[in-house]
Amino acid sequence: MKKTTLADIAKAVNVSKTTVSMVINNKDINTSKETREKILKTAKELNYVPNFLAKSLSSKKTFTIGVIVPDIQNPFFSKMAKGIEKVAEENGYSIILCNTLNNKKRELNHIRLLMSKSVDGVIIIPIGNECEGLNLLETQGIPFVIVDRIIDDFENLNCVFCDSEKGIEEGIDYLYSKGKRNIAFVSGKLLDKVSIIRHKAYINKARELGIYNENLNVQEEITLEGGFIGTKKLIEKEEKIDSIFYSSDVLAIGGMKYLIRKGFKIPEDISILGFDNIDICEFIEPELSTVAQPIYHIGKEAIRLLLKLINKETVLENIVKLEPYLIERWTVK
């Protein structure tokens, strides 16, 4: 079957091909509402699909954006990607989603792949404190925005992230206000600056309050299994623990599974506090109290910043730092 073209629509409506193109691309044109609606209705009836190759040749844009995440199975990143896609679609862009599986080689390969696809820009949650691929993007003049990570020389880059230090401090203060004095901390492995910042914030705040115990913090992979294993290590130390603060909700949910399996009652025996506020927090039992990051909003802010860079608009702030906030549910007594 022959592919529908602008000429086909123009012939059916009895207008010029230029008029059809202007209407379909939502450009300002002096035409009646009736003619506009007729063009759009005919395009739909003829199953017209825009030729983005032709559009990219005329605009020098592909209207695609690469999004690189470390683990799409983590609900934090999938919710963030949802925010990115929402704003991208509103602005006529599609996204190519790449999953690095926390592997630096895959990360670099994905960046090269996106460059070969001539994407207009990239949003990336990099692995570790350095990212070789960012130099490639920079040398090729491809705009990029770093999300949820603080890497070397980040002050000179375009970044969107939440204030992790403040979030950890608020979480410790909250547990302390509930009478908790034996607060354990399970964080991600100290391979990136955000994990390091959260770990140091826990130590500094606990010391400030006079409750720090070096035996009450462990690091594991930020997965459900990591939370399970980290909690097991804590309990096996046989230290007095009245609460556990996890640097990720995913870790917390894995930890809760271990505690419940071992007969602990939450929050009667041990209070649990997470970090992120992924959607599932409201659907587990008991519902997870957490320090929330505005995850969806982080994604939206990242794509808005990237679109400014793509369109060569003035960027007043290259670093967007968002505020965390506490959500009380049922895992802290």
GIFEN-V638143 format. One line per field, one symbol per residue. ss: DSSP state (2 for helix, 1 for strand, 0 for the rest). phi: phi as a letter, one per 30 degrees, with the letter a starting at -180 (. if undefined). A space follows every 10 residues. Layout:
ss: ???
phi: ???
//
This chain:
ss: 0000022222 2220002222 2222000000 0022222222 2222200000 0222222220 0001111110 0000222222 2222222222 0001111110 0002222222 2222220000 1111000000 0222222220 0011111000 0002220011 1102222222 2222222000 0011111100 0022222222 2222222200 0002221111 0002222222 2222220000 0011110022 2222222222 2000000000 1111110022 2200000011 1100222222 2222222222 0000000011 1100111000 000
phi: .dddcdddde ddcibddddd ddddchcdad bddddedddd ddedddhdce ddddddddci bchbbdbcbd adddeedddd dddddededd cicccccbcd hhcdddeddd dddddddhdd abcbcdcicb bedddddddc icdbbcbibc ceidecccbb acdddddddd ddeddddcid bbcdbcbddd cbdddddddd dddddddedi bdbddcbbbb ddbedddddd dedddddhdd bcabccdade dddddddddd ddjdcccddb dbbcbkided edcdbdddda ddcdeddedd dddddddddd dhddcdbdcc cccdadbdbb cbc
//
